[in-house]
């Protein structure tokens, strides 16, 4: 639980840097049944930043598993 709270605070502070910008879904692909990668771009600043989200959908609600910013 402590790690989950820590990660949530890290992501919140990181994404707060993009306040006022837009997140646009570019594409999605299914890696396996219920396992997707959603490719997005944050736009509105000096350049578009690609962000991929790995999402599992085989449970009671979607679950974010991983985030890759600019391929990292």
CHARMM-style PDB file with segment names, atoms N, HN, CA, C and O in Angstrom:
ATOM      1  N   UNK     1       0.822  -1.189   0.000  1.00  0.00      PROA
ATOM      2  CA  UNK     1       0.000   0.000   0.000  1.00  0.00      PROA
ATOM      3  C   UNK     1       0.869   1.258   0.000  1.00  0.00      PROA
ATOM      4  O   UNK     1       0.539   2.238  -0.668  1.00  0.00      PROA
ATOM      5  N   UNK     2       1.978   1.238   0.745  1.00  0.00      PROA
ATOM      6  HN  UNK     2       2.247   0.442   1.288  1.00  0.00      PROA
ATOM      7  CA  UNK     2       2.860   2.405   0.804  1.00  0.00      PROA
ATOM      8  C   UNK     2       3.494   2.671  -0.563  1.00  0.00      PROA
ATOM      9  O   UNK     2       3.621   3.821  -0.983  1.00  0.00      PROA
ATOM     10  N   UNK     3       3.888   1.603  -1.249  1.00  0.00      PROA
ATOM     11  HN  UNK     3       3.785   0.668  -0.908  1.00  0.00      PROA
ATOM     12  CA  UNK     3       4.481   1.760  -2.576  1.00  0.00      PROA
ATOM     13  C   UNK     3       3.446   2.316  -3.558  1.00  0.00      PROA
ATOM     14  O   UNK     3       3.758   3.199  -4.357  1.00  0.00      PROA
ATOM     15  N   UNK     4       2.232   1.805  -3.498  1.00  0.00      PROA
ATOM     16  HN  UNK     4       1.978   1.088  -2.849  1.00  0.00      PROA
ATOM     17  CA  UNK     4       1.162   2.275  -4.386  1.00  0.00      PROA
ATOM     18  C   UNK     4       0.911   3.771  -4.149  1.00  0.00      PROA
ATOM     19  O   UNK     4       0.758   4.532  -5.104  1.00  0.00      PROA
ATOM     20  N   UNK     5       0.871   4.190  -2.886  1.00  0.00      PROA
ATOM     21  HN  UNK     5       0.996   3.572  -2.110  1.00  0.00      PROA
ATOM     22  CA  UNK     5       0.672   5.607  -2.569  1.00  0.00      PROA
ATOM     23  C   UNK     5       1.829   6.455  -3.097  1.00  0.00      PROA
ATOM     24  O   UNK     5       1.621   7.553  -3.613  1.00  0.00      PROA
ATOM     25  N   UNK     6       3.041   5.938  -2.964  1.00  0.00      PROA
ATOM     26  HN  UNK     6       3.211   5.046  -2.545  1.00  0.00      PROA
ATOM     27  CA  UNK     6       4.217   6.651  -3.455  1.00  0.00      PROA
ATOM     28  C   UNK     6       4.153   6.828  -4.975  1.00  0.00      PROA
ATOM     29  O   UNK     6       4.356   7.929  -5.487  1.00  0.00      PROA
ATOM     30  N   UNK     7       3.871   5.739  -5.687  1.00  0.00      PROA
ATOM     31  HN  UNK     7       3.706   4.844  -5.272  1.00  0.00      PROA
ATOM     32  CA  UNK     7       3.799   5.796  -7.150  1.00  0.00      PROA
ATOM     33  C   UNK     7       2.697   6.747  -7.596  1.00  0.00      PROA
ATOM     34  O   UNK     7       2.892   7.519  -8.534  1.00  0.00      PROA
ATOM     35  N   UNK     8       1.548   6.703  -6.940  1.00  0.00      PROA
ATOM     36  HN  UNK     8       1.390   6.076  -6.177  1.00  0.00      PROA
ATOM     37  CA  UNK     8       0.464   7.626  -7.281  1.00  0.00      PROA
ATOM     38  C   UNK     8       0.920   9.079  -7.127  1.00  0.00      PROA
ATOM     39  O   UNK     8       0.622   9.914  -7.981  1.00  0.00      PROA
ATOM     40  N   UNK     9       1.631   9.384  -6.057  1.00  0.00      PROA
ATOM     41  HN  UNK     9       1.873   8.706  -5.362  1.00  0.00      PROA
ATOM     42  CA  UNK     9       2.081  10.763  -5.852  1.00  0.00      PROA
ATOM     43  C   UNK     9       3.123  11.157  -6.897  1.00  0.00      PROA
ATOM     44  O   UNK     9       3.137  12.300  -7.354  1.00  0.00      PROA
ATOM     45  N   UNK    10       3.989  10.231  -7.277  1.00  0.00      PROA
ATOM     46  HN  UNK    10       3.978   9.303  -6.906  1.00  0.00      PROA
ATOM     47  CA  UNK    10       4.991  10.516  -8.316  1.00  0.00      PROA
ATOM     48  C   UNK    10       4.296  10.818  -9.639  1.00  0.00      PROA
ATOM     49  O   UNK    10       4.614  11.812 -10.291  1.00  0.00      PROA
ATOM     50  N   UNK    11       3.341   9.960 -10.046  1.00  0.00      PROA
ATOM     51  HN  UNK    11       3.083   9.152  -9.516  1.00  0.00      PROA
ATOM     52  CA  UNK    11       2.631  10.187 -11.312  1.00  0.00      PROA
ATOM     53  C   UNK    11       1.843  11.489 -11.270  1.00  0.00      PROA
ATOM     54  O   UNK    11       1.832  12.232 -12.252  1.00  0.00      PROA
ATOM     55  N   UNK    12       1.189  11.778 -10.161  1.00  0.00      PROA
ATOM     56  HN  UNK    12       1.198  11.175  -9.363  1.00  0.00      PROA
ATOM     57  CA  UNK    12       0.407  13.010 -10.060  1.00  0.00      PROA
ATOM     58  C   UNK    12       1.302  14.235 -10.215  1.00  0.00      PROA
ATOM     59  O   UNK    12       0.953  15.171 -10.934  1.00  0.00      PROA
ATOM     60  N   UNK    13       2.447  14.233  -9.548  1.00  0.00      PROA
ATOM     61  HN  UNK    13       2.730  13.472  -8.964  1.00  0.00      PROA
ATOM     62  CA  UNK    13       3.338  15.391  -9.652  1.00  0.00      PROA
ATOM     63  C   UNK    13       3.933  15.492 -11.056  1.00  0.00      PROA
ATOM     64  O   UNK    13       4.120  16.596 -11.569  1.00  0.00      PROA
ATOM     65  N   UNK    14       4.230  14.359 -11.676  1.00  0.00      PROA
ATOM     66  HN  UNK    14       4.078  13.463 -11.259  1.00  0.00      PROA
ATOM     67  CA  UNK    14       4.785  14.372 -13.029  1.00  0.00      PROA
ATOM     68  C   UNK    14       3.751  14.914 -14.023  1.00  0.00      PROA
ATOM     69  O   UNK    14       4.062  15.801 -14.818  1.00  0.00      PROA
ATOM     70  N   UNK    15       2.538  14.389 -13.979  1.00  0.00      PROA
ATOM     71  HN  UNK    15       2.285  13.669 -13.333  1.00  0.00      PROA
ATOM     72  CA  UNK    15       1.522  14.826 -14.936  1.00  0.00      PROA
ATOM     73  C   UNK    15       1.033  16.248 -14.657  1.00  0.00      PROA
ATOM     74  O   UNK    15       0.471  16.883 -15.550  1.00  0.00      PROA
ATOM     75  N   UNK    16       1.230  16.756 -13.458  1.00  0.00      PROA
ATOM     76  HN  UNK    16       1.686  16.240 -12.733  1.00  0.00      PROA
ATOM     77  CA  UNK    16       0.865  18.140 -13.164  1.00  0.00      PROA
ATOM     78  C   UNK    16       1.697  19.108 -13.992  1.00  0.00      PROA
ATOM     79  O   UNK    16       1.273  20.237 -14.240  1.00  0.00      PROA
ATOM     80  N   UNK    17       2.880  18.675 -14.421  1.00  0.00      PROA
ATOM     81  HN  UNK    17       3.225  17.758 -14.220  1.00  0.00      PROA
ATOM     82  CA  UNK    17       3.722  19.507 -15.270  1.00  0.00      PROA
ATOM     83  C   UNK    17       3.065  19.786 -16.619  1.00  0.00      PROA
ATOM     84  O   UNK    17       3.434  20.738 -17.308  1.00  0.00      PROA
ATOM     85  N   UNK    18       2.096  18.962 -16.993  1.00  0.00      PROA
ATOM     86  HN  UNK    18       1.796  18.189 -16.433  1.00  0.00      PROA
ATOM     87  CA  UNK    18       1.430  19.090 -18.282  1.00  0.00      PROA
ATOM     88  C   UNK    18       0.060  19.763 -18.165  1.00  0.00      PROA
ATOM     89  O   UNK    18      -0.760  19.638 -19.075  1.00  0.00      PROA
ATOM     90  N   UNK    19      -0.200  20.462 -17.081  1.00  0.00      PROA
ATOM     91  HN  UNK    19       0.466  20.563 -16.342  1.00  0.00      PROA
ATOM     92  CA  UNK    19      -1.484  21.147 -16.887  1.00  0.00      PROA
ATOM     93  C   UNK    19      -1.724  22.109 -18.047  1.00  0.00      PROA
ATOM     94  O   UNK    19      -0.816  22.817 -18.482  1.00  0.00      PROA
ATOM     95  N   UNK    20      -2.955  22.122 -18.537  1.00  0.00      PROA
ATOM     96  HN  UNK    20      -3.692  21.547 -18.184  1.00  0.00      PROA
ATOM     97  CA  UNK    20      -3.317  23.013 -19.631  1.00  0.00      PROA
ATOM     98  C   UNK    20      -3.056  22.433 -21.000  1.00  0.00      PROA
ATOM     99  O   UNK    20      -3.404  23.056 -22.003  1.00  0.00      PROA
ATOM    100  N   UNK    21      -2.456  21.261 -21.074  1.00  0.00      PROA
ATOM    101  HN  UNK    21      -2.173  20.755 -20.259  1.00  0.00      PROA
ATOM    102  CA  UNK    21      -2.205  20.610 -22.351  1.00  0.00      PROA
ATOM    103  C   UNK    21      -3.257  19.532 -22.575  1.00  0.00      PROA
ATOM    104  O   UNK    21      -4.036  19.221 -21.674  1.00  0.00      PROA
ATOM    105  N   UNK    22      -3.278  18.973 -23.755  1.00  0.00      PROA
ATOM    106  HN  UNK    22      -2.645  19.225 -24.487  1.00  0.00      PROA
ATOM    107  CA  UNK    22      -4.276  17.958 -24.102  1.00  0.00      PROA
ATOM    108  C   UNK    22      -3.629  16.602 -24.304  1.00  0.00      PROA
ATOM    109  O   UNK    22      -2.512  16.499 -24.812  1.00  0.00      PROA
ATOM    110  N   UNK    23      -4.343  15.566 -23.902  1.00  0.00      PROA
ATOM    111  HN  UNK    23      -5.250  15.649 -23.490  1.00  0.00      PROA
ATOM    112  CA  UNK    23      -3.911  14.191 -24.119  1.00  0.00      PROA
ATOM    113  C   UNK    23      -4.769  13.633 -25.247  1.00  0.00      PROA
ATOM    114  O   UNK    23      -5.988  13.527 -25.116  1.00  0.00      PROA
ATOM    115  N   UNK    24      -4.122  13.278 -26.359  1.00  0.00      PROA
ATOM    116  HN  UNK    24      -3.132  13.364 -26.466  1.00  0.00      PROA
ATOM    117  CA  UNK    24      -4.841  12.784 -27.527  1.00  0.00      PROA
ATOM    118  C   UNK    24      -4.485  11.319 -27.758  1.00  0.00      PROA
ATOM    119  O   UNK    24      -3.308  10.970 -27.847  1.00  0.00      PROA
ATOM    120  N   UNK    25      -5.504  10.460 -27.856  1.00  0.00      PROA
ATOM    121  HN  UNK    25      -6.461  10.744 -27.784  1.00  0.00      PROA
ATOM    122  CA  UNK    25      -5.284   9.047 -28.150  1.00  0.00      PROA
ATOM    123  C   UNK    25      -4.941   8.913 -29.626  1.00  0.00      PROA
ATOM    124  O   UNK    25      -5.691   9.365 -30.492  1.00  0.00      PROA
ATOM    125  N   UNK    26      -3.801   8.287 -29.906  1.00  0.00      PROA
ATOM    126  HN  UNK    26      -3.192   7.920 -29.202  1.00  0.00      PROA
ATOM    127  CA  UNK    26      -3.329   8.092 -31.272  1.00  0.00      PROA
ATOM    128  C   UNK    26      -3.763   6.724 -31.788  1.00  0.00      PROA
ATOM    129  O   UNK    26      -4.238   6.604 -32.917  1.00  0.00      PROA
ATOM    130  N   UNK    27      -3.600   5.690 -30.958  1.00  0.00      PROA
ATOM    131  HN  UNK    27      -3.214   5.788 -30.040  1.00  0.00      PROA
ATOM    132  CA  UNK    27      -3.951   4.331 -31.360  1.00  0.00      PROA
ATOM    133  C   UNK    27      -3.986   3.437 -30.129  1.00  0.00      PROA
ATOM    134  O   UNK    27      -3.612   3.842 -29.028  1.00  0.00      PROA
ATOM    135  N   UNK    28      -4.438   2.227 -30.344  1.00  0.00      PROA
ATOM    136  HN  UNK    28      -4.741   1.898 -31.238  1.00  0.00      PROA
ATOM    137  CA  UNK    28      -4.361   1.199 -29.299  1.00  0.00      PROA
ATOM    138  C   UNK    28      -4.140  -0.136 -29.991  1.00  0.00      PROA
ATOM    139  O   UNK    28      -4.541  -0.345 -31.136  1.00  0.00      PROA
ATOM    140  N   UNK    29      -3.492  -1.029 -29.261  1.00  0.00      PROA
ATOM    141  HN  UNK    29      -3.167  -0.859 -28.331  1.00  0.00      PROA
ATOM    142  CA  UNK    29      -3.292  -2.375 -29.804  1.00  0.00      PROA
ATOM    143  C   UNK    29      -3.422  -3.386 -28.675  1.00  0.00      PROA
ATOM    144  O   UNK    29      -3.050  -3.129 -27.530  1.00  0.00      PROA
ATOM    145  N   UNK    30      -3.954  -4.528 -29.032  1.00  0.00      PROA
ATOM    146  HN  UNK    30      -4.256  -4.737 -29.963  1.00  0.00      PROA
ATOM    147  CA  UNK    30      -4.137  -5.590 -28.050  1.00  0.00      PROA
ATOM    148  C   UNK    30      -2.899  -6.486 -28.063  1.00  0.00      PROA
ATOM    149  O   UNK    30      -2.554  -7.077 -29.086  1.00  0.00      PROA
ATOM    150  N   UNK    31      -2.242  -6.574 -26.916  1.00  0.00      PROA
ATOM    151  HN  UNK    31      -2.522  -6.094 -26.085  1.00  0.00      PROA
ATOM    152  CA  UNK    31      -1.057  -7.441 -26.786  1.00  0.00      PROA
ATOM    153  C   UNK    31      -1.469  -8.891 -26.568  1.00  0.00      PROA
ATOM    154  O   UNK    31      -0.844  -9.814 -27.090  1.00  0.00      PROA
ATOM    155  N   UNK    32      -2.521  -9.074 -25.795  1.00  0.00      PROA
ATOM    156  HN  UNK    32      -3.029  -8.324 -25.371  1.00  0.00      PROA
ATOM    157  CA  UNK    32      -3.093 -10.379 -25.467  1.00  0.00      PROA
ATOM    158  C   UNK    32      -4.532 -10.093 -25.045  1.00  0.00      PROA
ATOM    159  O   UNK    32      -4.884  -8.934 -24.826  1.00  0.00      PROA
ATOM    160  N   UNK    33      -5.367 -11.118 -24.926  1.00  0.00      PROA
ATOM    161  HN  UNK    33      -5.080 -12.059 -25.104  1.00  0.00      PROA
ATOM    162  CA  UNK    33      -6.748 -10.840 -24.507  1.00  0.00      PROA
ATOM    163  C   UNK    33      -6.788 -10.051 -23.184  1.00  0.00      PROA
ATOM    164  O   UNK    33      -6.264 -10.501 -22.165  1.00  0.00      PROA
ATOM    165  N   UNK    34      -7.416  -8.877 -23.222  1.00  0.00      PROA
ATOM    166  HN  UNK    34      -7.841  -8.511 -24.049  1.00  0.00      PROA
ATOM    167  CA  UNK    34      -7.543  -8.048 -22.030  1.00  0.00      PROA
ATOM    168  C   UNK    34      -6.315  -7.240 -21.669  1.00  0.00      PROA
ATOM    169  O   UNK    34      -6.271  -6.638 -20.596  1.00  0.00      PROA
ATOM    170  N   UNK    35      -5.302  -7.211 -22.547  1.00  0.00      PROA
ATOM    171  HN  UNK    35      -5.338  -7.700 -23.419  1.00  0.00      PROA
ATOM    172  CA  UNK    35      -4.038  -6.508 -22.285  1.00  0.00      PROA
ATOM    173  C   UNK    35      -3.757  -5.583 -23.468  1.00  0.00      PROA
ATOM    174  O   UNK    35      -3.457  -6.051 -24.566  1.00  0.00      PROA
ATOM    175  N   UNK    36      -3.853  -4.268 -23.245  1.00  0.00      PROA
ATOM    176  HN  UNK    36      -4.097  -3.888 -22.353  1.00  0.00      PROA
ATOM    177  CA  UNK    36      -3.755  -3.286 -24.324  1.00  0.00      PROA
ATOM    178  C   UNK    36      -2.647  -2.284 -24.074  1.00  0.00      PROA
ATOM    179  O   UNK    36      -2.292  -2.001 -22.930  1.00  0.00      PROA
ATOM    180  N   UNK    37      -2.106  -1.751 -25.159  1.00  0.00      PROA
ATOM    181  HN  UNK    37      -2.394  -1.981 -26.088  1.00  0.00      PROA
ATOM    182  CA  UNK    37      -1.231  -0.589 -25.107  1.00  0.00      PROA
ATOM    183  C   UNK    37      -1.976   0.532 -25.814  1.00  0.00      PROA
ATOM    184  O   UNK    37      -2.343   0.409 -26.983  1.00  0.00      PROA
ATOM    185  N   UNK    38      -2.197   1.631 -25.091  1.00  0.00      PROA
ATOM    186  HN  UNK    38      -1.899   1.731 -24.141  1.00  0.00      PROA
ATOM    187  CA  UNK    38      -2.872   2.805 -25.636  1.00  0.00      PROA
ATOM    188  C   UNK    38      -1.810   3.875 -25.861  1.00  0.00      PROA
ATOM    189  O   UNK    38      -1.187   4.356 -24.915  1.00  0.00      PROA
ATOM    190  N   UNK    39      -1.611   4.241 -27.125  1.00  0.00      PROA
ATOM    191  HN  UNK    39      -2.117   3.850 -27.894  1.00  0.00      PROA
ATOM    192  CA  UNK    39      -0.614   5.245 -27.492  1.00  0.00      PROA
ATOM    193  C   UNK    39      -1.284   6.616 -27.546  1.00  0.00      PROA
ATOM    194  O   UNK    39      -2.326   6.790 -28.178  1.00  0.00      PROA
ATOM    195  N   UNK    40      -0.666   7.584 -26.871  1.00  0.00      PROA
ATOM    196  HN  UNK    40       0.181   7.443 -26.357  1.00  0.00      PROA
ATOM    197  CA  UNK    40      -1.221   8.930 -26.802  1.00  0.00      PROA
ATOM    198  C   UNK    40      -0.125   9.951 -27.091  1.00  0.00      PROA
ATOM    199  O   UNK    40       1.055   9.611 -27.182  1.00  0.00      PROA
ATOM    200  N   UNK    41      -0.535  11.192 -27.231  1.00  0.00      PROA
ATOM    201  HN  UNK    41      -1.493  11.468 -27.157  1.00  0.00      PROA
ATOM    202  CA  UNK    41       0.396  12.306 -27.316  1.00  0.00      PROA
ATOM    203  C   UNK    41      -0.139  13.434 -26.456  1.00  0.00      PROA
ATOM    204  O   UNK    41      -1.332  13.739 -26.479  1.00  0.00      PROA
ATOM    205  N   UNK    42       0.756  14.051 -25.696  1.00  0.00      PROA
ATOM    206  HN  UNK    42       1.725  13.804 -25.677  1.00  0.00      PROA
ATOM    207  CA  UNK    42       0.400  15.265 -24.976  1.00  0.00      PROA
ATOM    208  C   UNK    42       0.766  16.421 -25.899  1.00  0.00      PROA
ATOM    209  O   UNK    42       1.915  16.551 -26.323  1.00  0.00      PROA
ATOM    210  N   UNK    43      -0.214  17.251 -26.204  1.00  0.00      PROA
ATOM    211  HN  UNK    43      -1.147  17.145 -25.860  1.00  0.00      PROA
ATOM    212  CA  UNK    43       0.006  18.365 -27.122  1.00  0.00      PROA
ATOM    213  C   UNK    43      -0.366  19.675 -26.447  1.00  0.00      PROA
ATOM    214  O   UNK    43      -1.103  19.687 -25.461  1.00  0.00      PROA
ATOM    215  N   UNK    44       0.140  20.762 -26.975  1.00  0.00      PROA
ATOM    216  HN  UNK    44       0.739  20.752 -27.775  1.00  0.00      PROA
ATOM    217  CA  UNK    44      -0.194  22.078 -26.458  1.00  0.00      PROA
ATOM    218  C   UNK    44       1.011  22.809 -25.923  1.00  0.00      PROA
ATOM    219  O   UNK    44       0.929  24.002 -25.635  1.00  0.00      PROA
ATOM    220  N   UNK    45       2.121  22.126 -25.785  1.00  0.00      PROA
ATOM    221  HN  UNK    45       2.187  21.157 -26.019  1.00  0.00      PROA
ATOM    222  CA  UNK    45       3.358  22.780 -25.358  1.00  0.00      PROA
ATOM    223  C   UNK    45       4.232  23.046 -26.568  1.00  0.00      PROA
ATOM    224  O   UNK    45       3.728  23.283 -27.666  1.00  0.00      PROA
ATOM    225  N   UNK    46       5.527  23.009 -26.371  1.00  0.00      PROA
ATOM    226  HN  UNK    46       5.936  22.817 -25.479  1.00  0.00      PROA
ATOM    227  CA  UNK    46       6.466  23.257 -27.464  1.00  0.00      PROA
ATOM    228  C   UNK    46       6.533  22.095 -28.444  1.00  0.00      PROA
ATOM    229  O   UNK    46       6.791  22.303 -29.630  1.00  0.00      PROA
ATOM    230  N   UNK    47       6.307  20.876 -27.968  1.00  0.00      PROA
ATOM    231  HN  UNK    47       6.098  20.707 -27.005  1.00  0.00      PROA
ATOM    232  CA  UNK    47       6.379  19.696 -28.831  1.00  0.00      PROA
ATOM    233  C   UNK    47       5.404  18.646 -28.311  1.00  0.00      PROA
ATOM    234  O   UNK    47       5.005  18.672 -27.147  1.00  0.00      PROA
ATOM    235  N   UNK    48       5.030  17.727 -29.186  1.00  0.00      PROA
ATOM    236  HN  UNK    48       5.354  17.705 -30.132  1.00  0.00      PROA
ATOM    237  CA  UNK    48       4.158  16.622 -28.781  1.00  0.00      PROA
ATOM    238  C   UNK    48       5.013  15.562 -28.089  1.00  0.00      PROA
ATOM    239  O   UNK    48       6.065  15.176 -28.598  1.00  0.00      PROA
ATOM    240  N   UNK    49       4.558  15.098 -26.935  1.00  0.00      PROA
ATOM    241  HN  UNK    49       3.703  15.411 -26.522  1.00  0.00      PROA
ATOM    242  CA  UNK    49       5.269  14.073 -26.176  1.00  0.00      PROA
ATOM    243  C   UNK    49       4.489  12.771 -26.253  1.00  0.00      PROA
ATOM    244  O   UNK    49       3.341  12.719 -25.812  1.00  0.00      PROA
ATOM    245  N   UNK    50       5.094  11.702 -26.812  1.00  0.00      PROA
ATOM    246  HN  UNK    50       6.026  11.744 -27.170  1.00  0.00      PROA
ATOM    247  CA  UNK    50       4.383  10.429 -26.886  1.00  0.00      PROA
ATOM    248  C   UNK    50       4.387   9.713 -25.532  1.00  0.00      PROA
ATOM    249  O   UNK    50       5.419   9.627 -24.866  1.00  0.00      PROA
ATOM    250  N   UNK    51       3.222   9.204 -25.139  1.00  0.00      PROA
ATOM    251  HN  UNK    51       2.383   9.274 -25.680  1.00  0.00      PROA
ATOM    252  CA  UNK    51       3.083   8.450 -23.899  1.00  0.00      PROA
ATOM    253  C   UNK    51       2.239   7.212 -24.189  1.00  0.00      PROA
ATOM    254  O   UNK    51       1.131   7.314 -24.716  1.00  0.00      PROA
ATOM    255  N   UNK    52       2.772   6.049 -23.842  1.00  0.00      PROA
ATOM    256  HN  UNK    52       3.672   5.966 -23.414  1.00  0.00      PROA
ATOM    257  CA  UNK    52       2.046   4.792 -23.986  1.00  0.00      PROA
ATOM    258  C   UNK    52       1.605   4.304 -22.613  1.00  0.00      PROA
ATOM    259  O   UNK    52       2.375   4.329 -21.653  1.00  0.00      PROA
ATOM    260  N   UNK    53       0.367   3.865 -22.537  1.00  0.00      PROA
ATOM    261  HN  UNK    53      -0.258   3.845 -23.317  1.00  0.00      PROA
ATOM    262  CA  UNK    53      -0.189   3.303 -21.311  1.00  0.00      PROA
ATOM    263  C   UNK    53      -0.501   1.837 -21.559  1.00  0.00      PROA
ATOM    264  O   UNK    53      -1.151   1.505 -22.550  1.00  0.00      PROA
ATOM    265  N   UNK    54      -0.054   0.959 -20.681  1.00  0.00      PROA
ATOM    266  HN  UNK    54       0.474   1.228 -19.876  1.00  0.00      PROA
ATOM    267  CA  UNK    54      -0.429  -0.454 -20.765  1.00  0.00      PROA
ATOM    268  C   UNK    54      -1.575  -0.666 -19.797  1.00  0.00      PROA
ATOM    269  O   UNK    54      -1.460  -0.369 -18.608  1.00  0.00      PROA
ATOM    270  N   UNK    55      -2.683  -1.184 -20.314  1.00  0.00      PROA
ATOM    271  HN  UNK    55      -2.776  -1.425 -21.280  1.00  0.00      PROA
ATOM    272  CA  UNK    55      -3.915  -1.296 -19.549  1.00  0.00      PROA
ATOM    273  C   UNK    55      -4.445  -2.723 -19.620  1.00  0.00      PROA
ATOM    274  O   UNK    55      -4.536  -3.305 -20.701  1.00  0.00      PROA
ATOM    275  N   UNK    56      -4.794  -3.280 -18.469  1.00  0.00      PROA
ATOM    276  HN  UNK    56      -4.721  -2.807 -17.591  1.00  0.00      PROA
ATOM    277  CA  UNK    56      -5.462  -4.592 -18.406  1.00  0.00      PROA
ATOM    278  C   UNK    56      -6.952  -4.342 -18.219  1.00  0.00      PROA
ATOM    279  O   UNK    56      -7.357  -3.510 -17.408  1.00  0.00      PROA
ATOM    280  N   UNK    57      -7.758  -5.071 -18.979  1.00  0.00      PROA
ATOM    281  HN  UNK    57      -7.428  -5.747 -19.639  1.00  0.00      PROA
ATOM    282  CA  UNK    57      -9.210  -4.875 -18.914  1.00  0.00      PROA
ATOM    283  C   UNK    57      -9.956  -6.150 -18.578  1.00  0.00      PROA
ATOM    284  O   UNK    57     -11.171  -6.215 -18.766  1.00  0.00      PROA
ATOM    285  N   UNK    58      -9.271  -7.157 -18.089  1.00  0.00      PROA
ATOM    286  HN  UNK    58      -8.284  -7.104 -17.936  1.00  0.00      PROA
ATOM    287  CA  UNK    58      -9.938  -8.436 -17.819  1.00  0.00      PROA
ATOM    288  C   UNK    58     -10.444  -8.566 -16.383  1.00  0.00      PROA
ATOM    289  O   UNK    58     -10.898  -9.640 -15.987  1.00  0.00      PROA
ATOM    290  N   UNK    59     -10.374  -7.497 -15.602  1.00  0.00      PROA
ATOM    291  HN  UNK    59     -10.005  -6.624 -15.924  1.00  0.00      PROA
ATOM    292  CA  UNK    59     -10.879  -7.504 -14.227  1.00  0.00      PROA
ATOM    293  C   UNK    59     -12.144  -6.678 -14.112  1.00  0.00      PROA
ATOM    294  O   UNK    59     -12.742  -6.315 -15.125  1.00  0.00      PROA
ATOM    295  N   UNK    60     -12.559  -6.376 -12.894  1.00  0.00      PROA
ATOM    296  HN  UNK    60     -12.073  -6.671 -12.071  1.00  0.00      PROA
ATOM    297  CA  UNK    60     -13.785  -5.612 -12.685  1.00  0.00      PROA
ATOM    298  C   UNK    60     -13.691  -4.172 -13.188  1.00  0.00      PROA
ATOM    299  O   UNK    60     -14.714  -3.552 -13.480  1.00  0.00      PROA
ATOM    300  N   UNK    61     -12.471  -3.632 -13.292  1.00  0.00      PROA
ATOM    301  HN  UNK    61     -11.640  -4.135 -13.055  1.00  0.00      PROA
ATOM    302  CA  UNK    61     -12.280  -2.285 -13.833  1.00  0.00      PROA
ATOM    303  C   UNK    61     -10.917  -2.240 -14.506  1.00  0.00      PROA
ATOM    304  O   UNK    61     -10.039  -3.028 -14.154  1.00  0.00      PROA
ATOM    305  N   UNK    62     -10.713  -1.336 -15.466  1.00  0.00      PROA
ATOM    306  HN  UNK    62     -11.426  -0.695 -15.752  1.00  0.00      PROA
ATOM    307  CA  UNK    62      -9.404  -1.241 -16.122  1.00  0.00      PROA
ATOM    308  C   UNK    62      -8.304  -0.963 -15.104  1.00  0.00      PROA
ATOM    309  O   UNK    62      -8.514  -0.252 -14.121  1.00  0.00      PROA
ATOM    310  N   UNK    63      -7.133  -1.532 -15.354  1.00  0.00      PROA
ATOM    311  HN  UNK    63      -6.963  -2.110 -16.152  1.00  0.00      PROA
ATOM    312  CA  UNK    63      -6.005  -1.386 -14.438  1.00  0.00      PROA
ATOM    313  C   UNK    63      -4.792  -0.913 -15.237  1.00  0.00      PROA
ATOM    314  O   UNK    63      -4.377  -1.577 -16.187  1.00  0.00      PROA
ATOM    315  N   UNK    64      -4.221   0.231 -14.857  1.00  0.00      PROA
ATOM    316  HN  UNK    64      -4.558   0.770 -14.085  1.00  0.00      PROA
ATOM    317  CA  UNK    64      -3.034   0.753 -15.488  1.00  0.00      PROA
ATOM    318  C   UNK    64      -1.819  -0.009 -14.964  1.00  0.00      PROA
ATOM    319  O   UNK    64      -1.542   0.003 -13.764  1.00  0.00      PROA
ATOM    320  N   UNK    65      -1.096  -0.672 -15.864  1.00  0.00      PROA
ATOM    321  HN  UNK    65      -1.320  -0.682 -16.839  1.00  0.00      PROA
ATOM    322  CA  UNK    65       0.059  -1.481 -15.457  1.00  0.00      PROA
ATOM    323  C   UNK    65       1.395  -0.781 -15.656  1.00  0.00      PROA
ATOM    324  O   UNK    65       2.326  -0.984 -14.878  1.00  0.00      PROA
ATOM    325  N   UNK    66       1.493   0.052 -16.708  1.00  0.00      PROA
ATOM    326  HN  UNK    66       0.736   0.217 -17.341  1.00  0.00      PROA
ATOM    327  CA  UNK    66       2.783   0.640 -17.027  1.00  0.00      PROA
ATOM    328  C   UNK    66       2.573   1.906 -17.839  1.00  0.00      PROA
ATOM    329  O   UNK    66       1.553   2.065 -18.508  1.00  0.00      PROA
ATOM    330  N   UNK    67       3.540   2.800 -17.775  1.00  0.00      PROA
ATOM    331  HN  UNK    67       4.369   2.671 -17.231  1.00  0.00      PROA
ATOM    332  CA  UNK    67       3.532   4.034 -18.547  1.00  0.00      PROA
ATOM    333  C   UNK    67       4.914   4.190 -19.168  1.00  0.00      PROA
ATOM    334  O   UNK    67       5.923   4.033 -18.480  1.00  0.00      PROA
ATOM    335  N   UNK    68       4.970   4.496 -20.459  1.00  0.00      PROA
ATOM    336  HN  UNK    68       4.150   4.624 -21.018  1.00  0.00      PROA
ATOM    337  CA  UNK    68       6.242   4.756 -21.141  1.00  0.00      PROA
ATOM    338  C   UNK    68       6.166   6.142 -21.763  1.00  0.00      PROA
ATOM    339  O   UNK    68       5.306   6.411 -22.602  1.00  0.00      PROA
ATOM    340  N   UNK    69       7.068   7.015 -21.347  1.00  0.00      PROA
ATOM    341  HN  UNK    69       7.767   6.797 -20.665  1.00  0.00      PROA
ATOM    342  CA  UNK    69       7.110   8.377 -21.861  1.00  0.00      PROA
ATOM    343  C   UNK    69       8.277   8.469 -22.845  1.00  0.00      PROA
ATOM    344  O   UNK    69       9.423   8.197 -22.486  1.00  0.00      PROA
ATOM    345  N   UNK    70       7.980   8.849 -24.076  1.00  0.00      PROA
ATOM    346  HN  UNK    70       7.049   9.070 -24.368  1.00  0.00      PROA
ATOM    347  CA  UNK    70       8.987   8.957 -25.138  1.00  0.00      PROA
ATOM    348  C   UNK    70       9.771   7.658 -25.279  1.00  0.00      PROA
ATOM    349  O   UNK    70      10.979   7.681 -25.515  1.00  0.00      PROA
ATOM    350  N   UNK    71       9.091   6.532 -25.137  1.00  0.00      PROA
ATOM    351  HN  UNK    71       8.109   6.513 -24.946  1.00  0.00      PROA
ATOM    352  CA  UNK    71       9.716   5.223 -25.323  1.00  0.00      PROA
ATOM    353  C   UNK    71      10.448   4.678 -24.114  1.00  0.00      PROA
ATOM    354  O   UNK    71      10.993   3.576 -24.176  1.00  0.00      PROA
ATOM    355  N   UNK    72      10.475   5.420 -23.013  1.00  0.00      PROA
ATOM    356  HN  UNK    72      10.033   6.315 -22.963  1.00  0.00      PROA
ATOM    357  CA  UNK    72      11.200   4.956 -21.815  1.00  0.00      PROA
ATOM    358  C   UNK    72      10.206   4.488 -20.774  1.00  0.00      PROA
ATOM    359  OT1 UNK    72      10.603   4.059 -19.691  1.00  0.00      PROA
TER     360      UNK     72
END
